[in-house]
Amino acid sequence: MKLIEQNIKRWVIFAFDIFGALFSLFLAYALRFDFFSSQKDFSDEFAVLWTALPIFILIRVALFYFGKTYAGIIQYTSTQDAKRIFYVVTLGTVIFICLSLIRFYLFDRVYFLPRPIIAIEYLLTLFFMISVRVAVKLLYHEGRKDKLHTENIIIYGAGEMGSLVFRTFNESTKVRYNVVAFIDDNPSKSGKILQGVKVYNTSKLEEILQSKEVDSIIISILNPKNESKNRVLDLALNNGIDVMNVPQLDKWIDGQINVKQIKKITIEDLLGRQEIELSKDKIAEELSGKVILVTGAAGSIGSELIRQLIKFSPEKLILLDQAESGLYDLEQELIEHSHNMEIVVGDIANLSRIERVFSWYKPQIVFHAAAYKHVPLMESNPCEAVETNVQGTKNLVDLSAKYEIEKFVMVSTDKAVNPTNVMGASKRIAEIIAQHKNENSNTAFITTRFGNVLGSNGSVIPLFKRQIEKGGPLTVTHPEVTRFFMTIPEACQLVIEAGIMGKGGEIFVFDMGESVKIMDLATRMIKLSGFIPEEEIKIKITGLRPGEKLFEEVLSDKESTMATHHPQILIGKVREVEPSVSVDIQELINFANEQNNEQSVKIMKKIIPEFLSKNSVFDKLDSN
């Protein structure tokens, strides 16, 4: 029954379009001859019309039918429908012009239709068909909106994206969205009118919020200034106003945005930075057709490396991890790429297992992301930290040199700088192993070093989210503790970029931006969730955990950096270590294999003199 109704509606539209074309033709004649007010005899003109009329109707009907001008849902008329009408009507007019020229020059020196008539009819038909649809759409939506709940919104971004978002909200059938203002960082747009709504400078937001009732602010700007974006967010949260975020253009469906895709802003959106420009051609040239091994493939960094590397058409990706569940989930996610992926379950500390992987798959590039990374856990289990982070890295480094791997790219951490915990110290020793091997190997050993990544397993943001869901409290170790943050995709992009540009022996340091106060982060997350800090959800200070720093560094005081072609990647110049360090590292591994925690940590402090424990049972091993 519904299908029959739809077909009836389409035939009504089809018939209305034909009537519109005929009416436009009649009106064209009326306009051309001043509504037939003169005494002139029009018999010759109408004689031409009567002979041309059947062909005129046939062409318009055929083009309307095959061009499907009737197919669009009239109450949801879009620019695509208008384009279709334009093309169909224009094609018909072009045919009329051709017929006129053929008849005039090849037959009886009479035009198929007079030239002014063709021009006027063309404009009138276009106007009639488009304006009727727009009128129906406006009446339909206005009629519905009178019955809908109304929400007042501000759109942040008065550009093309902001305009598209305005139209999207304007066409909503479930809620009546009333755009009360546009705001934009660009001073030249201030005071202008967009979609019938005034544009204000972002600095005027506080005044707007005081003078107008606002329910939501929509961020629809590609790369807003962090200062402005944070000010907008703080003003919104302090006034109890929701902040929504428009997804990136590549997430739009057929170039269109849907209201359902516009979600509440997350803390990841706020801490994330502008999209990184990568040397994609250079990366593709280096990685295309290569066999690439990724260790720690089931982890936060490893899995994202896989997602990004797969885009550069490697011959084979080897996904190595000891976490079988994570590997299975990743395999299912990337099932369409299964033809050039191999899933390998294995522990990097198991030398015979890893050598089997190298000898069988013969990788050409290694991205080493496998590591134990939780500071308090590794402080309680130092031998495990050494076995995975030190011995596991040594296994991979030695095998990469033995099998003459082209490049070995290691993922390190800012906790390796002036380490205050076992985890950071173990990663610094892993860096030393890679650097030391680079001096006497054909393989290029490259290290990348960065801070915390947003949303990684065990990081503070997922913890805060779980605590908010439970109603609090949010646990912060110290009111002054700060951390650097970077999104997982951004970190992996920089790892790949640094790996490609590296020649061997470098420690690449990523620009982590401004450090974030964890107390401020907790407060913002509570507000983003719609709660009032300390009233509805408490924040509890728990004290620094074993091995935890108040402030984290990317480079130590004795280190400096050099610029690269990429503004967010620097080369760290670290202190040189004695060749004899390899003896100490082997001794460290031996003690770890014996599960001798105290001796293991003592040797770590010998290898890294700047390693001074904080809030740890190993404080006693530090000299004055």
N, C-alpha and C positions, 0 to 999 in steps of 0.2 A: 504493500500500500504506500509506504514511504517513498519507494522508488518511482511509483506512478506519479506521486505528487511532485517529486523532483523533476521528472520529465515534463510534466505540465508546465511547471514554472519556467523551464528552459525554453519551451516552445512559445510561451508568452513573451519572454525576453526577445526571442528570435523575431517574432512577429512585430514587436514594438520597434526593434531596430530597422526592420524593413519599412515600417510606417514612417519612422524618423527620416530615412533616406528620401522617401517619396515627398514627405512634407518639406524637407530641405530643398529639394529640386523645385517644388512649386514656389516656395518662398524666394528662391534665387531668381526665378522669373519675375515674381512680383517686385522684388527690390530692383532688378535690372530695368524694369519698365515702369518704375514709379507707381507701383500698385495699379497699373493699367488705367491711370487717371486721364491720360491724353486721348485725343480722338483718332490716334493712329490705328491703322488696320494691322492687327497682329496675326492675321491668318497664315502668312508665310512662316512666321516663327513657330506657330503651333503645328503647322504641317510637318516641320522638321522634328518637333518634339514627339509627335505621335509615332513617327517612324522609328525614332531612337529609343522611345520609352520601353518597349519590350526587351531590347538589348540591355538598356540601363538596369532594369529590374533583374534580369537574368544574371548579370555580372555581380551586382551588389548581393543578391541572394546567395549565389554560389560562393562568393568570397566570405560572406558572413558565416555560411555553413561550414566550409572547410577550414576557415580561420578560427572557428569555435568562439566567436565573440560572445555567444550566449552561455558558455560553459562556466564562467566564473560565478561564485555566489555573490549576488549583487550587493547584499548588505555588508560584505567584507571586501568590497572592491579595493584593489591595491594598484600600485604603480605598474605591476606586471600586466594587469588587465588593461590599463590605459595604454601601455606600449603595444599590446596586441591589437587594440582598436586602431591605434595610430597606423600601424603597419598595414592592416587590412584595408582601411579606408584609403590610405595613400596609394596602395597598389591598384585599387579600383579606379582612382582618379588618373593614375598614370596610363591605365588601359584606355580610358575615355580620351585622353589627349592623343594617344597613338591612333585610335580609331578616327579621330577628327582629322589628323594629318593625312592618314591614308585616304580617307574619302575626299578630302579637299584636293590633294595633289594627284591622285590616281583616278578619280572618278568624275564627280559632277561639280567640283569647285564649291561644295557646300560642306560646312563643318558638321560632324556628328552631333555635337552640341556647341553652341556659341562659347567662345573662350571665357568671357566673363561669367557665364552661367556655371561652367565647370569649376572655376575658382571659388565662386560663392557657395555652390553646393558642397564642395569639399570642406570648407571651413564650417558651414552650418551643420553638416552631418557629424563631423568630429565633435563640435560643441554639444550637439544634441545627445549623442550617445554617451559621452563622458559625463556631462553635467547631470543627466538623469540618474546615472549610477551613483554619482557623488551625493546627490540630493537624497536618494533612497537610503544610502549608507548613513548620512547625517541624521535623518529622521529616525531610522531604526535605532541607532546608538543613543541618541538623545532620549528617545522614548524609554529605552531600557535603563539608562543611567538614572532616570528620575526615581526608579524603584530600587537602585543599588546603594549599598553602603559607600560613603564617600571618604576618601583618604587624601589629605593634602600632602603633597610631596615637593621637595626641592631637587632639581637635577644639577649635580656638580659636573660641569663640562658643557660649554655652549658651542660645541663643534658638531661635526657630522654625526659622531656617535651619540651625542646628547640629543640631537634632532631625531635620530632613529629610535632612541629610547622613549622620547616623548610620544612618537606615533604608536609605539608598541603599547604603552600604558593607555593611550587614548582609545585604543581598540579593544581594551579588556572588556570582557562580557560578565565578569564576576564581581568586580569592584570598580566603583567610579573613582578614578584617580584625577585629582585636580592639581595641576602643576602651578604652584603659586609663584615660583621664581626659578631662574637659572642663575648659577654662580659660576665664575670662571677666574682663573689666575691671570689671564691676559687682560691688561688694563684697557686695550683698544676695543674690547667687546663690551665694556661697561656702559650701561645706558641704552644699548641697542635692543631691538625686539627680535625674538626668535620664536617662531610658531605662535605668535600673538602674545608671548610672555616676555616680560622685561628681564634683561640680563644684568646682574650685579657683580661687582668684584668680590672675590672670596673674603676679603677683609670686612665686608659689610654683613657677613652671615649673622653675627650676634644681634645686630639691629633688626634683621629680618625675623629672626626667631622671637624677638620681643614683640614685634608688631603683627605677626601672623601666626595662626595655629598650624603647626607642622607635625605630621606623623612620621615621615621618613625622609631621609636624604639618600639619593641614589648617586653613587660615584660612577660616572660614565665618561671617564677621561683616561686615555691610554697611559700616559706617564705623568701623573700629577707630581708637583714638587712635594717632597716628603714633609717639609715644614708646613705647607698649606694643608696637605692631607691630614696630618696629625692634629692641626688646629681645628679643622672641620670635625674630625672624629671626637676630639675632646669636648667641643661645644655641644655636639649632638648627645654624647653620653651624659654630660652634666645636666642636660635638659630633658633626659629620658626619651630621646628620639632615636628610632631605629636607623641604622646605616646599612644600606644595601650595596652590593657590588655587582657590576656588569662583568660577565666573563670575557676572556680574551677573544679576539676576532676569530681565531681558529676553532673556537668551541661553538660558534654560531651555526645554525642549521640553514644551509642554502643561502648564506648571507643575511639571514634574518634572525632577530633575537626574539625569544619567547619570554613572557613575564615569569614563567616557572623557572627559567634559568637565572633569574636575578635573585641572588641569595643574600642572606645577612652576611655582613663582612666578618671575616675571621681574623684571629691574631696573626695567622700566617700571611694574610693579605697585607697587613700593616707592616710587618717586619720584612717582607719581601721587597726587593729593590727592582730597579728598572731592568728590562730584559737585556741579556748580554748579547753583544754582537760577536759571533764566532767566525773564524776563518773556515767556513764550511767547505769551500773548494779544496783548501789545503788539507783539511782533516780527511775528506773523502779520498783524496789522492794517497794519503798515508795508510788509511784503514781498509779501503776497498779491496776485496779479494784476499784479505789476510786471515790467518787463523789466530784468534784472540782468546786468551785465557783470562777469566775474571775470577779471582778468589773472593770468598765472602759474598757470593752471588745472591744469597738469599737475604742479605741484610739490607738496611735502608739505602746505603750508598751503592753497594754492589748491584742491587736489583735495578736502581735507576740508571747506573752505568750501562747495564744490559739494554734497557729500553732506548737509551740514546745511541749506543753503538750499533744497534740493529739497523738504524736508519742509514748507516753509511755502507751498507752492503758488504759486510765481511764474508769471506768464504765459509767460516765456521766460528761460532761462539761457544767456548767451553765454560759451562757454568759449574763452578766448584764450590762446595760448601759441605759442612757436616750436618747442617740442619735440614733434614729430609722434608719436613712439612713445608718449610719456606720455599724450598726448591720445587716441590710439587705445585704449590700455589703459583709460582712464577711461570712454570712450564704451562699451566692451564691458561694463564693470562696471555701468554705469547704463543698460543697453540698454532697460529697461522704461520709462525716462523720456525716451526719445529724441524723443517727440512735442513736448516743450517744452524741448529743448536744441538749441543750435547750436554746432558745433565750428568754430573759426576758427584757422587757422595764420597767425601774424603776429608781427612784431617791434615792440615798443612804441617803439623808437627810429626806426622808419620812419613819419614823420608822415603821408604820403599814404595808407599802408595803414590806419593807425589811424583817420584821418578817414573813410575809406570805411566802416569798421565802425560809427562813430557815426552817420553820415548814413543808413546802410541799416537798422540795427537799432533806432536811437533808444532806447538804454538810459535808464532813469530813475535807477538806482542803480549805482555802480561800486565794486567791492571790488578794490583794487590790491595784489596780492600778488607781482607779477613783480619779480624783483631778482636781481642777482648777490650772493652772500652769503658766499663762502668767503674768509676773511681773507688767508691767504698767497697764494692765486691772484690776488686783486685787488691785492695789494701789488706783484705782478710785472706786472700788466696794468691800471694805473690808468685808462688812456683807455677801456678797455672798461667799467670800473666806472662812469665818468662817463657814457658813452653810454647805458647801460641804466638805471642808478639815478637819474641826474640828468636827462639829455635825455629818456629814455623817460617819466619821471614828469612832466616839464614838458609833453611832448606831451599826455599824458592830462589833466593839470590844465587846460591851455589849452582843449582840446576840450570838457571837462566844463563849463567856464564858457561857451564859445561855444554849446553845444547845451542849455544850461540844465538840466543834470543836477540832480536833487533833492539827492543826497548822494554824496560821494566819500569813501570810507573807505580810508585807506592803512595798510598793514602795515609798521611800522618795527621797529627793534631796539634793545636796550639798548646796543649797540656805538656808537650815535649819541651817547651821553652821554660827554663828554670824550674824543672819539675819539683813538685811538692808531694807527689804520690807515686806509688809503684807503677800504676798504669802509664802515666806520663813518662816516667823514666824508662819503662820498657819500650815505649815508642821512640824515644830519643836514641836508645841503643839500636833499634831497628833501622833508624835513619843512618847511624854510623856504619852499620853493616853494609848498607847499600852504597854509601859514599866510598867506603874503603874498597869494595869490590870493583867499583867503577875505574879505579886507578890501574888495574891490571887485568882488564877484560875487554873483549870486543863488543860486549853488550853495553848500551847506554842506560845507566841506572839513574832514575829521576824520582825525586820526592816532592810531594805536594802537601802543604800544611795549611789547615784552616780550623776554625772554631766549631761551635755547636751548630748542628743543622736542625731546622725546624721540623718537628713531627717525627724525628727518628725514634726508633725503639728505645724506651727508657728515658727519653729527654723530658724536660720540665713541662712542656706544653701539654702532651698527652696526660701527664700526671695531674696537672691543674684541671684539665677537662673532666677527668674521672672524679676528682674531689668536688668539683662544682656540681656534677650530677648527683653526688651523694649529699649535697647540701653543706659541704665544707667540713672542717676549715681547710684553707689552702696553706700548705706548709712551705715556709721560706726559711732557709738556713740562717740568714743574717740580713738585717735591714739594709745594709750597704753593699751586698754582693751584686756584682755585675757580670754579664756574659756577652760575648759576641754571638750573633746569629746569622745564619745564611740558609736559604731554602735548599732542599735536597737537589732539585733540578739545577739550580745555579751552581752549587758546589760541584756537581758531576760535569757540567759544561766546562767549568774551569779546569777540572782534573784532565779532561780530554784535551782541551786546548794547550795546557801546560805540557802534557805528555807529548804532544805533537811537536811543540816548539823546542823541547829540551834536547840538548846534545849529549848530556850525560854528566852526572856529578852535581847537578843543581838541586837546591831546595827551593821550590817555588812557594812563595807566600801569597796568600790571597788577601785582597783588600776586604776586610770584614765590616767596613763602615763604622758607625758609632756603636759603642758598647751599650747594652740595655740593662737598666736596673731591674732586677728580678722582682722587687717590691712593686715597682710601677707596672711591670708585666702582669702580676697577679691582680692588681687593682683594675687594670683595663679589661682583663679577661672576665672578671666578675661583672663589670658594667656591660660588656658585650653580651653577656648571657642574660641581661635584663634584671640583675640584682644590685642591691646597694651594698658596697663594701662595708664591713664591720657591723652593719645593722642586720642584713639578711644572711650574709656569708662572711665569716670571720677569716682573718689571716693570722696564722700562728707562727711565731719565730721558734725554730727548733734547735738552732745552734749549728755551727759548721760541722760537716761530716768528716770522718777520717780522710786526710789527704786533700781536702778541699781548699781552694784559694778564694780569697775575697775578689781579687781581680785577675783576669787572665791576660796573657800577653801573646803576641804572635812572633815577636823577635826579642831575644834577650838584650841586655844592655851592651854586651860585647859584640853584638851582631849589627850589621847594617844591610841595606838593601840596594839593589840596582833596578832601574826601570826596564821594562820590556815593551814590545810593540802594543801589548794589551794593557790598558789603564788599570785593570783590576788584578793584574798578576805582576808580582815583583820577584826578584831573585834574592834570596837571603844569603849573605856571606857569613858562614858560621865558622867557629874556631876549628882549627885543624886538630886531629887526634893522632896520637903516636901509633906507628904500625904495630907495636906490641899489644895494642888493644885487643887484637884477635885472640891472644892467649887468655886475657881476662874474660872475654865473652865466652870462650869455650869452658872456662872454669865456672862461670855463672850458670851455663846450661847444665853442667854436671851436678852442681849443687841443687838446681831446680829438679832434675831427674831423681835426685835422692830425697826430694820433698823437704829440703832444709831451708825453711823460710828465712831465718835470721841471716845465715851465711849468704843466701841469694841476694838479699837486700844490701848487705854489707859490700858485696862485690859490685852491685849496681852503683852504689855511692862512690866506689873507687873509680869506676869507669866515667861517671858523671859527677865531678866535684861539686857542681852547682845544685845537685839533688839534695835538698833539705826538707825532711818530712814535716808535715803540718797536721796537728791533731791526730797523731798516729802513734801506735806502740813502738814504731821504729825511730821516734825522736831521739831515743837514747843512743842511736848509732851515729848521730851527727856530732862532729867536733865543733868546738867554739869557732 
